[in-house]
Amino acid sequence: MICSCSFLYALRKRKIINFTVGDSSLGLDNTKLLVPLRTLVHTLPLSLAYLLYMLATMESVRGVNVPMYTTLRRTTVVFTMVAEWILAGQKYSSSVIGSVGLIVLGAFVAGARDLSFDFHGYFVVFLSNITTAIYLATIARIGKSSGLNSFGLMWCNGIICGPILLFWTYIRGDIETTLNFQYLFSPGFMVILLFSCILAFFLNYCIFLNTTLNSAVTQTICGNLKDLFTIGLGWIIFGGLPFDILNVVGQFLGFLGSGLYAYYKLVGK
């Protein structure tokens, strides 16, 4: 977040980007925060949703095995549809609902051999799904009502969440652990850390941009669609993944459902 906010601040001060939709009509240069205080307050629900989403997602990885985690996480699209319906009154056609159902079916087919029920693990993953859905739906809603573009939303989210997360890492002892890391100032580690921050910046920007331009459901389905490429590249580059017909069929159903969703959105169904 420090890197992202620094990057955004430098680009905004050099007038390479602005934080509003269209032009700089919100008087951004009249405040050290680069946005009016009322706009910053308006984005507080987004920052709260982000903090809940991040904490729940990190905790959910520990509760179940990776195949089951991937399976349960793909049901996020259903929670996202419900969140958009509650927060924005968004309704979906039967074609879109059917394609989403196909994605969820594919997820459970792919993870059928790894179904090992763990109440706490499942609860945390579903809690992560709910917070993800609220976070994406909040991006879509705040993006339309605040007058901010993707850069502006990222800036407000960063300067609100940054100090909170800094305090949280301090009281948990993570800052001390980081400072005691023996390779902290190693050139190789610093380069990798820098590239990690750059990738995180572009990932967050793509999430904000896609969600505000399209919808929270579209962003969720794009996240599911990436699994096909992740698994494919992992199989080609690293190897060692055993062939499982249920996994292949499940992945195909998920890809087919994502493709159908994209088609129905393009043709207006």
N, C-alpha and C positions, 0 to 999 in steps of 0.2 A: 504493500500500500504506500509506503514511503517513496519507493521508486516511481510508482504510477502517478502519485500526486506531484512529485517533482517534475516528472516528464510533462504532465498536463499543464503545470504552472509555467514551465519554460515555453511551451508551444503557445499558450494563451498570451503571455506577455509579449511574445514576438509577433502576435497577431496571425499566426499560421492557422489556428483554429479558433472557434468561439464556442461558447457553452450553451447557446440558445438555438432554437429552431429558426431558420431563416437568417436573421441578422442579430447584431448585438443590441437588442432593444430593451434589455433589462437593466442597463446602467452598470455593467459589470466592472468598469474601470474605477468606479467610485468607492470601492471597498477593498480592503486588503484580502478578503476571502474570495474575491473575484466573482461573487454572487451576492445578491441582497440577502440580508438576514431572514426576511420572510420566505424567500425561496428555499433557504437552507432548512428552515423549520418545516416547510411543506414536504421535504424529502425524508423527514424523520421516520415515517413508517417503513420506507424502503430500507433504511439503515438497520432498523430493528429486525426486519424480516431477513436481511442478509446475515446478521449475527446469529439468529436462531438457525438459519439454514446451514451455515458453516459449522457451528458447534454440533448440530445433530448429525450432519453428514460425516464428520470426522469420527464421531462416536459409533455410528452405525457400521463402519467397516470392521470393527472389532467383534461384533455380535454373532456373525454367521460366516460360513465359508464363502469363498469368492464366487463360485458358480451360483450359489443361492442368493448372494448379495446382488449379483447382476440381474438375476431373474426378478427378484422383488423390486429392485430399483426401476425396472422397466414399467412397472405399474404406476409410476409417477404421472404418466400422461393422463390417467383416469382422475387422479387427485387434482391435476392441473385444470382439467375441464370443469370439475366441480368448483374449484376456486375462482375460475374466470366467470362462471355462471353466478356465483354469489357476489363477487366484487364488482363485476362489470355487466352483469345481465346477459352475457354472451350465450347464444344458443347455437347448437350444431345440428347439421343435417344427418339423416339416417346413414348416408354414405360415409360421412366422416366418422360417425360412431362405429360403424361396421369395420372400417379400416383400423381404428384404434383397438377394437376388440380382437382383430387378427394379430396385432402386435403383442397384446397381452397373452393371447393363446400361445403364440410362438415362444414367448419368454418362459412360460411354464412347461412347454414341451422340451425346450432346451435344458431346463434345470430339473427335469423329471427324476433323474437318477440321483439327485443331490437333495431331495426333499427330506430334511431331518428337522422336525419342528422343535424350535426353541422359543418359548414365549417371550423372554426378555429380548433375544436377538431380533425376532420378527417385529416386536413392538418398537424397538429403536429404529429399525429400517423403515417401517411405515411412518413413524414420526418424522424421519428424514424426508420421506416422500411428501408428507403434508407441508413441511417447512419449505421444501423446494418449490412446491406448487404455489404456495403463498408468496414466496420471493419473486418468482417469475410473473405471477399475476400482478403483483405490486409494481414491478418494473413497467409493465404495460400501462397500468393505470396512472402512475405518477408521471410517466413519460408523456402522456397525453395532456395531463392537467397542469404540469409545472412550467411548460414552455421551454424546458431544457432538452438538448439533444443527448446522444449517448455519452459524449465527452463530459457534458455538464452533470449528468446523473452519476457518472463515475467519480467526478471531482467531489460532489456533495457527499456521496457515500464514503469516499476515502477520508475526508477531513472530519467526518463524524465518527466513523468506526475506528480510524487509526488510533486516536488517544485511548479509546475504550479497550482495544485489543492490546495496546502497549501496557496499560495498567493490569490487564488480565494476565499477560505473560509475566509481568513483574511479580505479582502475588503468588503465582504458581511456581516461580523459580526458573522459568524457561529462559529468561534473559541471562541469569547467572550461568546456567548450563551452556548457553550459546557462547558466552564470553570465555568459558573454560575449554571450549572445543579446540583441540590442539592444532587443527588445520585451518582455523578461522581466517588467518591472514595469508594462507598459502595462495600464490597466484593462480594455480589451477582451480582451486576451490572457489576463489572469488569470481573467476571467469564463468564457471558453471552456474554459480549463484546469480550472477548478472543476467545470463541468458535465461535462467529460470524465471527471473522477474520480468524480463521482456516478453517471454511467452505467456506468462500470467496476465500481463497487461493486454496483449492482443486477444487472449481468450476471453477476458472479461468484456473487452470492447465488442467482440463479436456477439457475445451473449446479450448485451444491452442493445446493440444495433438490431439484431435479428428479432428480439422480443418486441421492441418498440415499432419496427417496421411491419412485422407480420403479426405474431401473437405468441402468448406463452405456450400454447399447445404445440405450435410449429417448432419452437425452440426445444421443447421436450422431445419431440419426435426426431429432430435433428441429432439430439444427444443419443437417442437410441440407435439411430442409423449409423453413427460412428463406430458402434461396437462391431459391425460387420467388417469394417476396414481394420479396426484394431486387432481382431482375431485373425483376419487374413494375413496382415503384415507380420503379426507375431508368429504365425505358423511358418511363413516363408523365411523370416529372418532368424528366429530362434529355434524353431523346430521343437520336437519332443512332445507335442500335443497329441494324445491318442485320438484316433478316429472314433467318433460316436455318432451313429446315424440319427439319434434323437436330437443331438446338439445341432447337427447339420440341418435337419428338418425345421427345428425351432428357429434357427437363424434365418433360414429361407422365408419362413412365415413372417418373421419380424420385418425382413427387408421388403417383402411383398406388401405388407400392411403399410409401411412407410411410403412406398412408391404409390400405392393407391391413394393415400392421404394427400400426397403432393399433387397427384392428378386431379382429384376432386376439388382441391383448393384452386388449381389453375383454371378449371372449367367452370368454377363457380357453383359447385354442388355441395 
